[in-house]
Amino acid sequence: MAKNQGPPPAQVVIELPKRKRPTHPNTLKNLRPFFKPGNPWAWKPGQSGNPRGGASRKPITELYRRTIEEPCEHPEVLSTLGLPEGSTWGAVLVKAAYMRAAEGNVQAINEITTRVDGPIEKPEEEEPLDLTGPPLERIQRIVARARARVAAQNGQPIISNDSTVEVGKFSTISSETDKGGPS
């Protein structure tokens, strides 16, 4: 065993000066003058740096808009479509779409109906139909839901002994028997 020779020698801690790393010119610290209060070009709180969200010009779209209003100078195209001389490119495109639709082109039919009627609206979400319970009650709930759909399409409410339906909605307000209560 080693004998204790006295207190341990004092530890000497030498602090070396920290070496300062050079800062990159694009660091936030170097950009601080831009963000100082009073800078007229700095963004205000809540303001976006790109308020319009993209390029302000859409050159191809502008060319389409100008060209669609110009008269079509191809007599063979106009005669094929049965359009009078001086018809615009817009009229040519519409007539061609109608002719394709008349031939049964589903894409042309969808394009025309979407442009005329607007996009098809998604139906409202229905509550799942409760198919538990005795068979007669399940059938009654299915029939009530079907009547509700027909009434909603016709714009009329349907009132029967077991359900009422609001106009324009597919959900039913069921009686106690439909909720599993006493029959």
Beta strands, then each sheet from edge to edge (+ up, - down):
strand 1: 163-165
strand 2: 172-174
sheet 1: 1+ 2-
end
